[in-house]
Amino acid sequence: MEEAVVAVAEENPATGPLTTAGTGSSLWRTTLWLVLLGISCWILLKTAFAIVQLWQDYWWLASGLAVLAAVTLLCLLRLIFVEWRARKRLDEVQIRQQQFARARQTEDMQLYNNQLAAIGRQLDELYPQQMADFKQAQQQRETVAARMQLAENTWLAQLDQQAEKLIKQEAIGVGAAVALVPHPVLDALVVLWRSQRLVRQLGQLYGLQPTGLSSWALLKTALFNTMLVGALDTASELFAEQAGYSMMETAVGKGAVQGVVIGQRMRRLGMQAQQLCRPWQKMAEKE
């Protein structure tokens, strides 16, 4: 099961912005897109020629197929647009976190207001009362740091509590599933499915509105970050697994130990995903 899950470690919220995976284009990615584009064009051409040929013999059947093909194409284009827009929102998250950190360091109130307005549109729809109370209360705060700390202590604290509850539930559920299902392949499928589900729920909680493909992209970034910050704990977790196996040689005992370890890793993965979805990195001090 170790091959199916990336080892992760406790994050340090006081550190700087999280590192994200490189987004540079590669030859493999370019080739894959060209292959997909070629296949798509070929399918569209074959469909068009088939409809034209069918029109000459059975125009009523061809007209129905033409309408079906047009509707399918429109749905596909809409899906591509929705996924592109969701991915764009995810790409803006890290930039927004950096802008908030810069506004706090330089006391740039205009920059802070601009970034808050960018996320406020989604949050106002999800949490109208909390955001209205916050916007009214923050007028009494004269500095950017004080306003951000006010958010940490009010609506953002509530979102963090809900996120931590989700992470805990998923960690317990995945750990129990791994302990009960002894097959490594099934364990891997369960972990991947529940990880993607957790990341998507966290994104929706913080107003990112991730879609199917964009949530997988967010999961990939979270896995990359947990791999970086969790390298030091890999040896200790492996030692704990081996120690547990030596004490409990039965299949049930091994499954229980593995379930505990995987549940802990799931929790840490969720904490990294939470940091990626927050408007800014967690602030250490409290007002």
C-alpha positions in Angstrom: 0.0 0.0 0.0 3.0 2.2 0.4 3.2 2.7 -3.3 -0.4 3.9 -3.5 -0.1 6.8 -1.0 2.5 9.5 -0.7 4.1 9.8 2.8 3.2 13.1 4.4 4.2 15.0 7.5 2.8 17.7 9.8 2.8 21.0 8.1 4.3 24.2 9.6 1.7 27.0 9.1 4.3 29.6 10.1 6.4 28.9 7.1 6.2 30.7 3.8 3.9 30.0 0.9 3.6 26.4 -0.1 5.6 25.2 -3.1 3.5 24.0 -6.0 4.3 21.6 -8.7 6.0 22.9 -11.9 3.6 23.8 -14.6 6.1 24.1 -17.5 5.0 22.4 -20.7 6.7 19.1 -21.6 7.1 17.2 -24.8 4.9 14.4 -23.5 2.1 16.9 -22.7 2.3 18.6 -26.0 2.3 15.3 -27.9 -0.7 14.1 -25.9 -2.7 17.2 -26.7 -1.9 16.9 -30.4 -3.0 13.3 -30.4 -6.3 14.2 -28.7 -6.8 17.1 -31.1 -6.2 14.8 -34.1 -8.5 12.1 -32.8 -11.2 14.7 -32.1 -11.0 16.2 -35.6 -11.0 12.8 -37.2 -14.2 11.8 -35.3 -15.9 15.1 -36.2 -15.1 14.7 -39.9 -16.2 11.0 -40.0 -19.4 12.0 -38.2 -20.1 14.8 -40.7 -19.4 12.7 -43.7 -21.6 9.9 -42.4 -24.5 12.3 -41.8 -24.1 13.8 -45.3 -24.1 10.3 -46.8 -27.1 9.2 -44.7 -29.0 12.4 -45.6 -29.1 11.3 -49.2 -30.8 8.1 -48.3 -32.7 8.8 -45.1 -33.0 12.5 -44.5 -35.3 12.2 -41.5 -32.8 9.9 -39.7 -29.8 12.1 -40.7 -31.5 15.2 -39.3 -32.0 13.5 -36.0 -28.4 12.4 -35.8 -27.3 15.8 -36.8 -29.2 17.4 -33.9 -27.8 14.8 -31.5 -24.3 15.5 -32.7 -24.7 19.2 -32.4 -26.1 18.9 -28.9 -23.2 16.6 -27.9 -20.7 19.0 -29.3 -22.2 21.9 -27.5 -22.2 20.0 -24.2 -18.5 19.1 -24.8 -17.6 22.7 -25.4 -19.4 23.8 -22.3 -17.7 21.1 -20.3 -14.3 22.3 -21.6 -15.1 25.9 -20.7 -16.3 25.0 -17.2 -13.2 23.0 -16.5 -10.9 25.8 -17.9 -12.6 28.3 -15.7 -12.3 26.1 -12.6 -8.7 25.5 -13.3 -8.1 29.2 -13.8 -9.6 29.8 -10.3 -7.2 27.3 -8.8 -4.2 28.9 -10.5 -5.2 32.2 -9.0 -5.3 30.9 -5.5 -1.5 30.9 -4.9 -1.2 34.3 -6.5 -3.9 35.6 -4.2 -2.2 34.1 -1.1 1.0 35.9 -2.1 -0.9 39.2 -2.6 -2.5 38.9 0.8 0.8 38.3 2.4 2.3 41.3 0.6 -0.6 43.5 1.6 -0.1 42.5 5.2 3.6 43.1 5.2 3.4 46.5 3.4 0.1 47.6 4.9 -1.3 48.1 1.4 -5.0 48.6 2.1 -5.9 49.0 -1.5 -4.2 45.7 -2.5 -6.0 44.0 0.4 -9.4 45.4 -0.6 -8.9 44.2 -4.2 -8.0 40.7 -3.2 -10.9 40.5 -0.7 -13.3 41.7 -3.4 -12.0 38.9 -5.7 -13.0 36.2 -3.2 -15.9 38.0 -1.7 -18.2 37.4 -4.6 -18.1 33.6 -4.1 -18.1 33.8 -0.3 -21.0 36.3 -0.2 -23.2 33.7 -2.0 -22.1 30.9 0.3 -22.0 32.7 3.7 -24.0 36.0 3.3 -24.6 36.7 7.0 -21.0 35.9 8.1 -19.4 38.0 5.4 -21.8 40.9 6.0 -21.0 40.9 9.7 -17.3 40.8 8.9 -17.3 43.6 6.4 -19.1 45.8 8.9 -16.8 44.9 11.8 -13.6 45.3 9.8 -14.3 49.0 9.3 -13.2 49.5 12.9 -9.8 47.9 12.1 -7.3 50.4 10.8 -4.5 48.1 9.6 -4.5 45.2 7.1 -3.0 42.8 9.7 -5.9 43.6 12.1 -8.5 43.0 9.4 -6.9 39.8 8.4 -6.7 38.7 12.0 -10.4 39.6 12.4 -11.2 37.2 9.6 -9.1 34.5 11.2 -11.1 34.9 14.4 -14.6 35.0 12.8 -15.8 33.6 9.5 -12.4 32.0 8.5 -12.2 30.3 11.8 -15.7 28.8 11.2 -14.6 27.5 7.8 -11.4 26.0 9.3 -13.5 24.2 11.9 -15.7 22.7 9.2 -12.6 21.8 7.1 -10.9 20.1 10.1 -14.1 18.1 10.7 -14.2 16.9 7.1 -10.5 15.9 7.2 -11.0 14.0 10.5 -14.0 12.1 9.1 -12.2 11.2 5.9 -9.1 10.1 7.7 -11.1 7.8 10.0 -13.1 6.5 7.1 -10.1 5.8 4.9 -8.2 4.2 7.8 -11.1 1.9 8.6 -11.4 0.9 5.0 -7.7 0.1 4.6 -7.9 -1.9 7.9 -10.9 -3.9 6.7 -9.9 -4.4 3.0 -6.6 -6.3 2.8 -6.1 -6.1 -0.9 -3.5 -3.5 -1.9 -5.2 -2.6 -5.2 -8.5 -2.0 -3.5 -6.8 0.0 -0.8 -5.2 2.2 -3.4 -8.6 2.8 -5.2 -10.3 3.7 -1.9 -7.5 6.1 -1.0 -7.5 7.9 -4.4 -11.3 8.1 -4.5 -11.7 9.5 -0.9 -8.7 11.8 -1.4 -10.2 13.4 -4.5 -13.6 13.6 -2.7 -12.0 15.4 0.3 -10.1 17.9 -1.9 -13.2 18.7 -3.8 -15.2 19.2 -0.6 -12.5 21.5 0.8 -12.4 23.5 -2.3 -16.2 24.0 -2.2 -16.0 25.0 1.4 -13.6 27.8 0.7 -15.5 29.0 -2.3 -13.3 27.7 -5.1 -16.0 25.6 -6.8 -13.7 22.9 -8.1 -15.0 20.6 -10.9 -14.1 17.0 -11.6 -10.8 17.5 -13.4 -9.8 20.6 -11.5 -10.2 18.8 -8.2 -7.8 16.1 -9.5 -5.3 18.9 -10.3 -5.7 20.3 -6.8 -5.1 16.9 -5.4 -1.9 16.5 -7.4 -0.6 19.8 -6.1 -1.5 18.8 -2.5 0.3 15.5 -3.0 3.3 17.3 -4.3 3.4 19.6 -1.3 2.9 16.8 1.2 5.7 14.9 -0.5 8.1 17.8 0.0 7.2 18.5 3.7 6.7 14.9 4.6 10.1 13.4 3.5 11.5 13.6 7.1 8.7 11.5 8.6 8.8 8.7 6.0 11.4 6.6 7.9 9.7 7.0 11.2 6.3 5.9 9.8 7.9 2.9 8.1 9.6 2.0 11.3 6.2 2.2 13.1 4.6 -0.1 10.5 7.4 -2.7 10.7 7.2 -2.6 14.5 3.4 -3.1 14.4 3.8 -6.0 12.0 6.4 -7.7 14.2 4.0 -7.4 17.2 0.9 -8.5 15.3 1.7 -11.0 12.7 -1.9 -11.8 11.9 -3.6 -10.3 8.8 -6.0 -8.4 11.1 -3.2 -7.0 13.1 -1.2 -5.8 10.0 -4.4 -4.3 8.5 -5.1 -2.4 11.7 -1.6 -0.9 11.8 -1.7 0.0 8.1 -5.1 1.6 8.6 -3.8 3.8 11.4 -0.8 4.9 9.3 -2.8 5.6 6.2 -5.4 7.5 8.2 -2.7 9.7 9.6 -1.3 10.3 6.1 -4.8 11.1 4.9 -5.2 13.7 7.6 -2.0 15.4 6.7 -2.9 15.4 3.0 -6.2 17.1 4.0 -4.3 19.7 6.0 -2.1 20.5 3.0 -5.2 20.7 0.7 -6.8 23.0 3.2 -3.8 25.4 3.1 -4.1 25.4 -0.7 -7.7 26.4 -0.6 -7.6 29.1 2.1 -7.6 32.8 1.0 -4.2 33.1 2.8 -1.8 31.1 4.9 -2.7 30.5 8.5 -1.6 33.3 10.8 0.2 32.2 13.9 -0.7 35.0 16.2 -4.2 35.6 17.7 -5.8 38.9 18.3 
